[in-house]
Amino acid sequence: MTGTPLDATTTTRPFARTVRGSGPGLLVAHGAGGSVEANYGPVMAALAAAHTVVGIDYPGTGATPRAAAPLELDELADQLVAAADAEGLDRFAVSGYSLGGAVAIRIAARHPDRVTALLLTASFAHADHDLRLGAELWRALAESGDRETLARFVVPRALREAALRSLSGEALAALLAEVGATAPPGTADQVDLVTRVDVRADLPLIKAPTLVVTATGDRLVPPALHRALAGAIPGARSAEIPTGHLPFAELPQEWAALMTEFLRDTRV
């Protein structure tokens, strides 16, 4: 997997870019506090087997410098499209996970002639009270620098209840240590954007075939928000996966199959 600075006219900040595979374009947009590698790495081989997969790391993640100002959804969307342009992709499918779903929705609404398919997983159009309050606490913990407490907040909300319960004490301690150690420096900035996103007006504008994947055990982004997307996007198809907020960690093969089968069905 490669990560190279993106030369884009939309910003002075370089965004690190990941490019894998060959074939029709597939853009991937990661979630808050994640990265292309963290969120799509476990399914990258399956996606790249038939597509040129292009992703960017948001400010404060990987090799992308942290932002000096609050993040804006339009900039993330523009940067991802600029990465597609740089790779010579005129048309592309877009997969968005969690916060990346809002990025993908904005791209699909603004570029209906270029987006061939839209895949949304554990995503939301705007934060309800549950998500907003949780995100505000998540942001405050990330800003505090207390990585141990940050991990203790994130882990039980990211994993499905049964998956958390199945961990041994040693495995849980190791997971908490890993999550605390690997939280990107820009986590607070990205989670702040979660509290401000509102793409509800974009949803009726989407023309591309759309798959909305609900993570039924999600305790971070309520599944009702996932399902609301399917109800608001014209002709959207729905699927469910029995995981928490991390399908790439709990059921990566099943998640990859949902996406690749939909792309195959839509001939992307």
Solvent accessible surface area in square Angstrom, and as a share of the most:
residue,aa,sasa,rsa
1,M,91,0.40
2,T,77,0.45
3,G,51,0.49
4,T,64,0.37
5,P,97,0.61
6,L,5,0.02
7,D,138,0.71
8,A,20,0.15
9,T,145,0.84
10,T,72,0.42
11,T,25,0.15
12,T,141,0.82
13,R,50,0.18
14,P,54,0.34
15,F,0,0.00
16,A,8,0.06
17,R,29,0.11
18,T,8,0.05
19,V,36,0.21
20,R,79,0.29
21,G,45,0.43
22,S,81,0.52
23,G,43,0.42
24,P,70,0.44
25,G,3,0.03
26,L,1,0.01
27,L,0,0.00
28,V,0,0.00
29,A,0,0.00
30,H,0,0.00
31,G,2,0.02
32,A,14,0.11
33,G,23,0.22
34,G,7,0.07
35,S,16,0.10
36,V,2,0.01
37,E,97,0.44
38,A,51,0.40
39,N,8,0.04
40,Y,0,0.00
41,G,20,0.19
42,P,73,0.46
43,V,2,0.01
44,M,2,0.01
45,A,73,0.57
46,A,43,0.33
47,L,0,0.00
48,A,13,0.10
49,A,87,0.67
50,A,59,0.45
51,H,10,0.04
52,T,19,0.11
53,V,0,0.00
54,V,0,0.00
55,G,0,0.00
56,I,0,0.00
57,D,18,0.09
58,Y,1,0.00
59,P,0,0.00
60,G,4,0.04
61,T,2,0.01
62,G,70,0.67
63,A,81,0.63
64,T,4,0.02
65,P,62,0.39
66,R,122,0.45
67,A,15,0.12
68,A,110,0.86
69,A,57,0.45
70,P,94,0.59
71,L,0,0.00
72,E,93,0.42
73,L,13,0.07
74,D,61,0.31
75,E,33,0.15
76,L,0,0.00
77,A,2,0.02
78,D,35,0.18
79,Q,0,0.00
80,L,1,0.00
81,V,10,0.06
82,A,21,0.16
83,A,0,0.00
84,A,0,0.00
85,D,76,0.39
86,A,61,0.47
87,E,62,0.28
88,G,59,0.56
89,L,21,0.11
90,D,112,0.58
91,R,143,0.52
92,F,1,0.01
93,A,0,0.00
94,V,0,0.00
95,S,1,0.01
96,G,0,0.00
97,Y,6,0.02
98,S,9,0.06
99,L,0,0.00
100,G,0,0.00
101,G,0,0.00
102,A,0,0.00
103,V,0,0.00
104,A,0,0.00
105,I,0,0.00
106,R,41,0.15
107,I,0,0.00
108,A,2,0.01
109,A,13,0.10
110,R,112,0.41
111,H,49,0.22
112,P,59,0.37
113,D,120,0.62
114,R,56,0.20
115,V,6,0.04
116,T,27,0.16
117,A,0,0.00
118,L,0,0.00
119,L,1,0.00
120,L,1,0.00
121,T,2,0.01
122,A,0,0.00
123,S,1,0.00
124,F,1,0.00
125,A,9,0.07
126,H,52,0.23
127,A,16,0.13
128,D,45,0.23
129,H,138,0.62
130,D,94,0.49
131,L,6,0.03
132,R,81,0.30
133,L,104,0.52
134,G,20,0.19
135,A,2,0.01
136,E,55,0.25
137,L,89,0.45
138,W,26,0.09
139,R,62,0.23
140,A,51,0.39
141,L,27,0.14
142,A,24,0.19
143,E,113,0.51
144,S,75,0.49
145,G,56,0.54
146,D,65,0.33
147,R,100,0.36
148,E,116,0.52
149,T,54,0.31
150,L,7,0.04
151,A,1,0.01
152,R,139,0.51
153,F,14,0.06
154,V,22,0.13
155,V,4,0.02
156,P,38,0.24
157,R,86,0.31
158,A,5,0.04
159,L,17,0.08
160,R,85,0.31
161,E,99,0.44
162,A,38,0.29
163,A,20,0.16
164,L,43,0.21
165,R,167,0.61
166,S,91,0.59
167,L,60,0.30
168,S,59,0.38
169,G,58,0.56
170,E,135,0.61
171,A,41,0.32
172,L,60,0.30
173,A,60,0.47
174,A,64,0.49
175,L,49,0.24
176,L,26,0.13
177,A,66,0.52
178,E,104,0.46
179,V,38,0.22
180,G,5,0.05
181,A,78,0.61
182,T,89,0.52
183,A,17,0.13
184,P,20,0.13
185,P,91,0.57
186,G,0,0.00
187,T,5,0.03
188,A,4,0.03
189,D,29,0.15
190,Q,0,0.00
191,V,0,0.00
192,D,30,0.16
193,L,4,0.02
194,V,6,0.04
195,T,27,0.16
196,R,98,0.36
197,V,9,0.05
198,D,68,0.35
199,V,1,0.00
200,R,123,0.45
201,A,86,0.67
202,D,17,0.09
203,L,6,0.03
204,P,81,0.51
205,L,97,0.48
206,I,4,0.02
207,K,154,0.65
208,A,10,0.08
209,P,65,0.41
210,T,3,0.02
211,L,6,0.03
212,V,2,0.01
213,V,0,0.00
214,T,4,0.03
215,A,0,0.00
216,T,53,0.31
217,G,20,0.19
218,D,7,0.04
219,R,104,0.38
220,L,18,0.09
221,V,3,0.02
222,P,22,0.14
223,P,25,0.16
224,A,68,0.53
225,L,19,0.09
226,H,0,0.00
227,R,113,0.41
228,A,59,0.46
229,L,1,0.00
230,A,19,0.14
231,G,72,0.70
232,A,46,0.35
233,I,4,0.02
234,P,78,0.49
235,G,81,0.78
236,A,24,0.19
237,R,119,0.44
238,S,73,0.47
239,A,20,0.15
240,E,101,0.45
241,I,2,0.01
242,P,81,0.51
243,T,0,0.00
244,G,0,0.00
245,H,8,0.03
246,L,41,0.20
247,P,0,0.00
248,F,19,0.08
249,A,64,0.49
250,E,35,0.16
251,L,47,0.23
252,P,40,0.25
253,Q,150,0.67
254,E,83,0.37
255,W,0,0.00
256,A,8,0.06
257,A,39,0.30
258,L,46,0.23
259,M,1,0.00
260,T,29,0.17
261,E,81,0.36
262,F,7,0.03
263,L,1,0.00
264,R,158,0.58
265,D,89,0.46
266,T,35,0.20
267,R,224,0.82
268,V,28,0.16
